[in-house]
């Protein structure tokens, strides 16, 4: 994780919101489809150049916004890459 996070990606407000979202879910594994549904990425049809209505509602009912779809998608890609790499090395 250290190779990419904060060196190339992961330094935006959206990154912190994503980490909060993942922590709030409280799961060791989370399907990408659920993340896309929960955050609004699924409504964009893979067009990450637009960023309307990206948000999630936490377990306490509070809404948190994501500002840029491309930042969220890039952070997710890095997390997936690092997770797969970590699983493959065990």
Residue frames as qw, qx, qy, qz and C-alpha x, y, z in Angstrom:
[[0.000, 0.885, 0.466, 0.000, 0.00, 0.00, 0.00],
 [0.350, -0.761, 0.058, 0.544, 2.80, 2.38, 0.84],
 [0.488, 0.003, 0.524, 0.698, 4.18, 2.23, -2.69],
 [0.107, 0.516, 0.550, 0.648, 1.22, 4.07, -4.26],
 [0.303, -0.838, -0.453, -0.035, -0.77, 5.67, -1.44],
 [0.284, -0.901, -0.004, 0.328, 0.43, 9.24, -0.82],
 [0.454, -0.327, 0.491, 0.668, 3.22, 8.86, -3.39],
 [0.066, 0.120, 0.655, 0.743, 1.03, 8.94, -6.50],
 [0.412, -0.483, -0.494, -0.594, -2.54, 8.95, -5.22],
 [0.580, -0.468, -0.636, 0.200, -4.47, 9.10, -1.99],
 [0.337, -0.156, -0.296, 0.880, -3.79, 12.67, -0.98],
 [0.180, -0.358, -0.312, -0.861, -7.15, 14.28, -1.66],
 [0.457, -0.118, 0.421, -0.775, -10.19, 15.04, 0.46],
 [0.837, 0.107, -0.259, -0.470, -11.96, 12.32, -1.53],
 [0.562, 0.251, -0.762, 0.202, -9.27, 9.85, -0.44],
 [0.057, -0.139, 0.698, -0.700, -10.00, 10.57, 3.19],
 [0.668, 0.041, 0.124, -0.732, -13.75, 10.28, 2.58],
 [0.784, 0.196, -0.543, -0.229, -13.17, 6.92, 0.90],
 [0.342, 0.191, -0.811, 0.434, -11.15, 5.66, 3.85],
 [0.353, -0.055, 0.492, -0.794, -13.93, 6.81, 6.19],
 [0.776, 0.124, -0.198, -0.586, -16.49, 5.01, 4.01],
 [0.685, 0.201, -0.700, 0.014, -14.50, 1.76, 4.04],
 [0.108, 0.154, -0.756, 0.627, -13.96, 1.97, 7.79],
 [0.519, -0.011, 0.271, -0.811, -17.65, 2.67, 8.38],
 [0.777, 0.115, -0.458, -0.417, -18.61, -0.45, 6.39],
 [0.549, -0.492, 0.600, -0.311, -16.69, -2.57, 8.91],
 [0.966, 0.187, 0.145, -0.101, -16.09, -5.43, 6.48],
 [0.553, -0.442, 0.559, 0.432, -12.89, -7.22, 5.52],
 [0.265, 0.105, 0.722, 0.630, -14.16, -7.64, 1.96],
 [0.326, 0.612, 0.311, -0.650, -16.47, -5.40, 0.00],
 [0.589, 0.415, 0.597, 0.352, -17.72, -5.99, -3.56],
 [0.197, -0.079, 0.245, 0.946, -16.88, -3.23, -6.01],
 [0.160, -0.500, -0.648, -0.552, -20.54, -3.23, -7.08],
 [0.413, -0.722, -0.514, 0.209, -21.54, -2.27, -3.52],
 [0.372, -0.421, -0.008, 0.827, -19.00, 0.56, -3.43],
 [0.068, 0.163, 0.495, 0.851, -20.24, 1.85, -6.80],
 [0.287, -0.627, -0.659, -0.302, -23.84, 1.67, -5.60],
 [0.464, -0.667, -0.410, 0.415, -23.17, 3.28, -2.21],
 [0.347, -0.428, 0.070, 0.832, -21.09, 6.18, -3.58],
 [0.436, 0.759, 0.168, -0.452, -23.01, 6.98, -6.77],
 [0.113, -0.490, 0.686, 0.526, -20.23, 5.85, -9.14],
 [0.385, 0.223, 0.887, 0.126, -22.59, 3.26, -10.58],
 [0.351, 0.787, 0.422, -0.283, -24.84, 5.99, -12.00],
 [0.010, 0.774, -0.331, -0.539, -21.98, 7.44, -14.07],
 [0.896, 0.415, 0.151, -0.042, -21.75, 4.51, -16.52],
 [0.813, -0.100, 0.166, 0.549, -17.94, 4.51, -16.28],
 [0.320, 0.735, 0.095, 0.590, -17.74, 8.21, -17.29],
 [0.601, -0.534, -0.326, 0.497, -15.56, 9.49, -14.48],
 [0.293, 0.271, 0.107, 0.911, -15.13, 12.91, -16.11],
 [0.371, -0.586, -0.194, -0.694, -18.37, 14.01, -14.44],
 [0.276, 0.025, -0.778, 0.565, -18.99, 14.08, -10.71],
 [0.447, -0.393, -0.098, -0.798, -22.67, 14.69, -9.95],
 [0.778, -0.393, 0.038, -0.489, -24.20, 13.50, -6.67],
 [0.695, 0.174, -0.652, 0.247, -21.31, 11.38, -5.41],
 [0.336, -0.531, 0.439, -0.643, -21.86, 10.67, -1.75],
 [0.533, -0.154, -0.831, 0.037, -22.47, 8.01, 0.85],
 [0.548, -0.626, 0.042, -0.553, -24.51, 7.91, 4.01],
 [0.197, 0.357, -0.836, 0.367, -22.68, 6.54, 7.02],
 [0.398, -0.276, -0.870, 0.085, -24.06, 4.20, 9.68],
 [0.100, -0.418, -0.529, 0.732, -25.23, 7.18, 11.73],
 [0.305, 0.766, 0.566, -0.001, -27.23, 8.63, 8.81],
 [0.095, -0.811, 0.136, 0.561, -24.77, 11.43, 8.01],
 [0.747, 0.630, 0.175, 0.117, -24.09, 12.21, 4.34],
 [0.440, -0.603, 0.377, 0.548, -20.50, 12.60, 3.07],
 [0.620, 0.757, 0.018, -0.203, -19.74, 13.96, -0.41],
 [0.690, -0.102, 0.420, 0.581, -17.08, 12.96, -2.89],
 [0.136, 0.764, -0.057, -0.629, -16.00, 15.87, -5.09],
 [0.364, 0.596, -0.553, -0.454, -14.33, 14.18, -8.07],
 [0.966, 0.093, 0.103, -0.217, -15.26, 10.83, -9.56],
 [0.710, 0.546, -0.403, 0.186, -11.82, 10.39, -11.11],
 [0.055, -0.583, 0.656, -0.476, -10.10, 10.74, -7.71],
 [0.757, -0.191, 0.440, -0.444, -12.45, 8.20, -6.19],
 [0.939, 0.323, -0.059, -0.104, -11.96, 5.76, -9.09],
 [0.480, 0.630, -0.534, 0.297, -8.17, 6.16, -8.98],
 [0.310, -0.495, 0.645, -0.493, -8.05, 5.58, -5.22],
 [0.891, -0.014, 0.294, -0.344, -10.23, 2.49, -5.56],
 [0.830, 0.482, -0.279, 0.033, -8.00, 1.13, -8.33],
 [0.214, 0.612, -0.646, 0.402, -4.91, 1.56, -6.15],
 [0.566, -0.336, 0.567, -0.496, -6.59, -0.10, -3.17],
 [0.949, 0.182, 0.096, -0.238, -7.69, -3.03, -5.32],
 [0.661, 0.580, -0.443, 0.176, -4.21, -3.40, -6.82],
 [0.014, -0.553, 0.682, -0.478, -2.51, -3.31, -3.45],
 [0.748, -0.191, 0.427, -0.472, -5.08, -5.69, -1.92],
 [0.943, 0.302, -0.085, -0.108, -4.62, -8.23, -4.69],
 [0.470, 0.613, -0.552, 0.314, -0.87, -7.90, -4.41],
 [0.307, -0.481, 0.635, -0.520, -0.99, -8.43, -0.63],
 [0.888, -0.021, 0.283, -0.361, -3.26, -11.49, -0.97],
 [0.853, 0.460, -0.246, 0.016, -0.98, -12.97, -3.62],
 [0.297, 0.621, -0.613, 0.389, 2.09, -12.63, -1.42],
 [0.567, -0.427, 0.518, -0.476, 0.67, -14.59, 1.52]]
